[in-house]
Amino acid sequence: MKRASRGGRQVAKAHAIPEALVLAGGYGKRLKPLTDTVPKPLIEMKEGYCILDKQLDGLRHAGVRSALLLTGHLHEKIERRYGGSWHGMTIRYSVEDRPLGTWGAVRKALGDGPVVIMNGDIVTDVDVGSLMANGTFPVTVLGVPMRSPYGVLETSGTAVVGFKEKPVLPYYINGGIYYAKDARELLAAGRDLREGSIEQDIFPRLAKAGKLGAYIETDPDVLWKSLDSAKDLEETRTMYESRTDKPWGHEVVVALTEKYLQKKLYIKEGHRTSLHYHREKMETLYVVKGKVRLDFEKGSKELAEGERETIPPGLVHSIVALRNTQIDEASSPHPDDTVRVKDFYER
């Protein structure tokens, strides 16, 4: 399939752009009593910004133009928030009168052609566009690094010689995002099932037939969280007190004083910031992890891990991530001093 570049990443051409199905109909029982009045996908991570907002943003920046929300519990509140369109995306709804399981909800909504399916309680920075572009099997499942929920003891005999706080384990877990090149592959695998679980009933059949692959997110630092408990929600809200999501990744304000501003930037591989400049702000970019290219109006420069570059006021530039990249940015205290010359995203 030919691909067209948009915003520094690869997406399918218009005739092959998938529809998104978002599983948004669950009761969210482990987050009661909050979910008695708020459907889980509408739970806010910070004021005015909920789980489903982030998911739809990630999908549209990956080139998806239509989303079908699979709703049930408190579906009218979801419909009231998004209506028939949202930030340029067409929004439609498939409402369950009673719970059908993840497969029943998906089966009810499937047509033909490519489709990306997402669980409605996933908060992640994984690039959905890369998953779609690199899925080589008829159906592809996102695999994310498994992180231990506990600290791990390092021992020598009975002596404790070290301690690792919630280390990444040598396994990958189901990341709750799936891509099918043609929805009919899913329908064929579950043609005898009206209800059930896509994970437990459909995927084992596809795996047995050699039609199920994995897109492995190898970056252990990429955000991936399933909001399953009050603790998950508290941790996420704490994180978002200083974090702002961007089409290219996110930024975190570490400190803002009268003398300086310190940020952490995370830019996804193949993505880039706008071409922009600052009227007063002078900043120094230090690459903590990854690799970037700084594009200027004339020329460019690459920075690897441990390298830095100072950007003076008035210099037009864009940061292009050649790999998933973390940057420490130290600057003068001008948090809103950005003038975009060219934006690579629809925002």
Helices and strands as residue ranges (DSSP letters): E 3-6, E 9-12, G 14-16, E 19-24, G 29-31, H 34-37, G 40-42, E 44-46, E 49-50, H 51-61, E 66-71, H 75-82, E 85-86, E 89-95, H 101-109, E 115-119, E 122-124, H 128-134, E 139-147, E 152-156, E 159-164, E 168-180, H 184-189, I 198-202, H 203-208, E 212-216, E 224-226, H 230-239, E 243-246, E 249-256, E 261-267, E 275-277, E 283-289, E 291-296, E 300-304, E 308-311, E 317-321, E 325-331, E 339-342
